[in-house]
């Protein structure tokens, strides 16, 4: 199932990733906040998790501040914003668009 997501800078200059998921008859909004200093680390983690889809020996789990980026058993790249949260789920073909959105939000955050 493909979920819509948005990425934007907040008032503190951090990058916010938000994803709305449909759960049962309702919905839930999940998110992660990444400080400007952690943006390169997040982009690196997303790229490596996506690459791990094709390489089962590759490291596929990364910590970025309070967030966790990992490759699920189903082959999707997931982000958990805070420990205990449900994961945001991104199909591998959507990760490049997510990375581009994170880069753009980081630029806007420093503008």
C-alpha positions in Angstrom: 0.0 0.0 0.0 1.4 3.4 -1.0 1.0 6.2 1.6 1.3 9.9 0.9 4.1 11.7 2.6 5.3 15.3 2.9 8.6 16.8 3.9 9.1 20.4 5.1 11.3 22.5 7.3 9.9 23.6 10.7 10.4 26.9 12.5 13.5 25.5 14.2 15.2 24.7 10.9 14.8 21.0 11.3 13.4 18.7 8.5 10.0 17.1 9.2 8.9 14.0 7.4 5.2 13.2 7.8 3.2 10.2 6.4 -0.5 9.6 6.6 -1.5 5.9 6.8 -4.9 4.3 6.7 -5.5 2.0 9.6 -8.8 0.1 9.6 -11.5 2.7 9.0 -9.4 5.6 10.4 -6.1 7.1 9.8 -2.9 7.9 11.6 -0.2 10.5 10.9 3.4 9.4 11.6 6.4 11.6 11.6 10.1 12.2 12.2 12.0 15.4 12.9 15.6 15.5 11.8 18.0 18.3 12.8 19.8 20.1 10.0 23.1 18.5 11.2 21.5 15.1 10.8 20.1 15.5 7.3 23.3 14.2 5.5 23.2 11.2 7.9 19.5 10.6 7.1 20.1 10.8 3.3 23.0 8.3 3.7 20.9 5.9 5.8 18.0 6.1 3.3 20.4 5.4 0.4 22.0 2.5 2.1 18.7 1.0 3.2 17.5 1.2 -0.4 20.7 -0.4 -1.7 20.3 -3.2 0.8 17.2 -4.3 -1.1 19.5 -5.8 -3.7 22.3 -6.9 -1.3 21.1 -9.1 1.5 24.6 -8.9 3.1 24.5 -5.1 3.4 23.8 -3.3 6.7 20.2 -2.3 6.6 19.5 -0.7 10.0 20.6 2.8 10.9 20.1 5.3 13.8 19.7 8.9 13.0 19.3 10.9 16.2 16.1 9.6 17.8 14.9 8.1 14.5 15.6 4.7 13.0 15.9 3.8 9.3 15.7 0.2 8.3 14.8 -2.2 5.5 11.7 -4.2 6.3 11.4 -7.9 5.6 9.0 -7.0 2.9 11.7 -4.9 1.1 10.4 -1.5 2.0 12.5 1.3 3.6 11.0 2.3 6.9 11.5 5.2 9.3 10.6 5.2 12.9 10.5 8.8 14.3 10.6 8.0 18.0 11.1 4.7 19.8 7.7 3.0 20.1 6.2 4.7 17.1 4.8 2.8 14.2 7.1 2.9 11.1 6.6 5.1 8.1 6.8 2.8 5.0 8.4 3.8 1.7 8.5 1.5 -1.3 12.1 1.3 -2.7 11.2 3.2 -5.9 9.9 6.1 -3.8 13.1 6.5 -1.7 14.8 8.8 -4.3 11.8 11.1 -4.2 11.9 11.1 -0.4 15.7 11.9 -0.5 15.1 14.8 -2.9 12.3 16.1 -0.7 14.6 16.0 2.4 17.3 17.8 0.5 14.9 20.5 -0.6 13.5 21.0 2.9 17.0 21.3 4.2 17.8 24.0 1.7 14.6 25.8 2.6 15.4 25.4 6.3 18.6 27.3 5.9 17.3 29.9 3.5 
